[in-house]
């Protein structure tokens, strides 16, 4: 590399360090030292290798840059300033109320694909973006900046294995090996070989460099761009706080503004006005999309017995035929979740993610970045392992569709390790989420299709066993709605149920009616958002609500109902799973948990 270019890159990196220090100083907080260690890496990437049109962030040919070490946001924002995307005034609004430049990056900025800052997530999401690139036949590259501390996260190695096995050559991880974590040294310190052996074992091309040598960085990035049939990891030995003696390679300086920022800026050579011209994509390319046709959902005869998971699988296959942007991912249980129906019809759009639930959800997040409509399925119980990815999907405003099968005690003999009993509460807490729980096959099919156009995180809970079909084919079930299945002027209480307990509630209502105690029944299939109007009407007309759910007492359907009617003061009795189940038949499980028809009828009688 010519001396002139080396001098320019050194000046650009120095400016990035200066601006990182200034931004954190203006905020009085932040992570300047973590930004300073990676400044040379990002200077060379932006000046020489990144292909991105900042004026058109929606250009489908743009590369993708994900700061997995999201705490290095001062560096990212300083890069945006150098590229002319943000002003110096905005840079110094870092971390202030109302600023787009938050403590960790979010898609409030148009150049940020996903929110980061929960470590170990950027690389798994980058895998999903790279998977999308292969599917749509696009040449863009995915660059992920990782910290060395986050390489202790298991999600990193789920991503490493998947990317290596799939040969995602357009994916490059750049690891800032600065030796120091938050409280002290990392496990492997500056031993880049330790990381290289691990990535190499998963089939990655590994490059070890001095992360402060622009020539070595440029060579490594070029090598990554030219590597075929496997992803690349660049392991760059760096010094945290590089360039400022007070903090360089010193413990105790993580996550703090520098004590004397003016002195630090002077030590770094002062403020500069260096600009970087990031080259736009060289080709105008259109992402490949698959053809579609009119949607024809499967239909199921009223009176039959069909599992909602079966209806989901068949509906997803029908949706795949209608919409070429739908993709399906599964955690190696597609024969149980019934996602295999989609996989058999559209193998190119089906992605086996194996038993790696964090990567399952992360890949869905990455694929939706590129405009795909992902459905990701596994057992409801196992989605809990990926909750942090689900939570961060909400922060990102990512539109993903999660499907949890084998929910509740009604799965029967498999026992508590397989029972999703916390999932409704888990997903209800996610910002902007939608939670749906169908009770029959036609409802499940309709809701599967309804999810395709939902924004944010949506969740469909399906059931293992067959349940009666009670709704006609073709009926619509809007999100936020409910169905009143039993109602009379003389109702003394209303039972609110969803999923398997709807059928128990109907049986209990019939038993109570025969005993001269009329009650209403609401199928609350939309648990978030709930049908507040229907619940308020029931609360004001009967004054007594009994909620029943195959889920833990906390955070599920019962709490959703309480939140809707609490100010009205009705009596609310919640029936839910409170004990630790064992192995038993589905019928025995419902009885033992006291959420079956007899327990419901008994609760109504006690209440009255």
Buried (B, 14 or more C-beta within 10 A) or exposed (E): BEEEBBEBBBBBBBBBBBBBBBBBBBBEBBBBBBBBBBBBBBBBBBBBBBBBBBEEBEBBBBBBBBBBBBBBBBBBBBBBBBBEBBEEEBBBBBBEEEBBBBBBBBBEBEBBBBBBBBBBBBBBBBBBBBBBBBBBEBEBBBBBBBBBBBBBBEBBBBBBBBBBEBBBBBBBBBBBBBBBBEEEEBEBBBBBEBBBEBBBEBBBBBBBBBBBBBBBBBBBBEBBBEBEEBBBBBBBBBBBBBBBEBBBBBBEBBBBBBEEBEBBBEBBBEBBEBEBEBBBBEEEBEBEEBEBEEEEBBBBEBEEEBBBBBBBBBBBBBBBBBBBBBBBBBBBBBEBBBBBBBBEBBEEBBBBBBEBBBBBBBBBBBBBBBBBBBBBBBBBBBBBBBBBBBBBBBBBBBBBBBBBBBBBBBBBEBBBEBBBBBBBBBBBBBEBBBBBBBBBBBBBBBBBBBBBEBEBBBBBBBBBBBBBBBBEBEEEBEBEBBBBBBBEEEBBBBBBBBBBBBBBBBBBBBBBBEEEBBBBBBBBBBBBBBBBEBBBBBBEBBBBBBBBBBBBBEBBBBBBBBBBBEEEEBEBBBBBBEEEBEEBEBEBBBBBBBBBBBBBBBBBEEBE
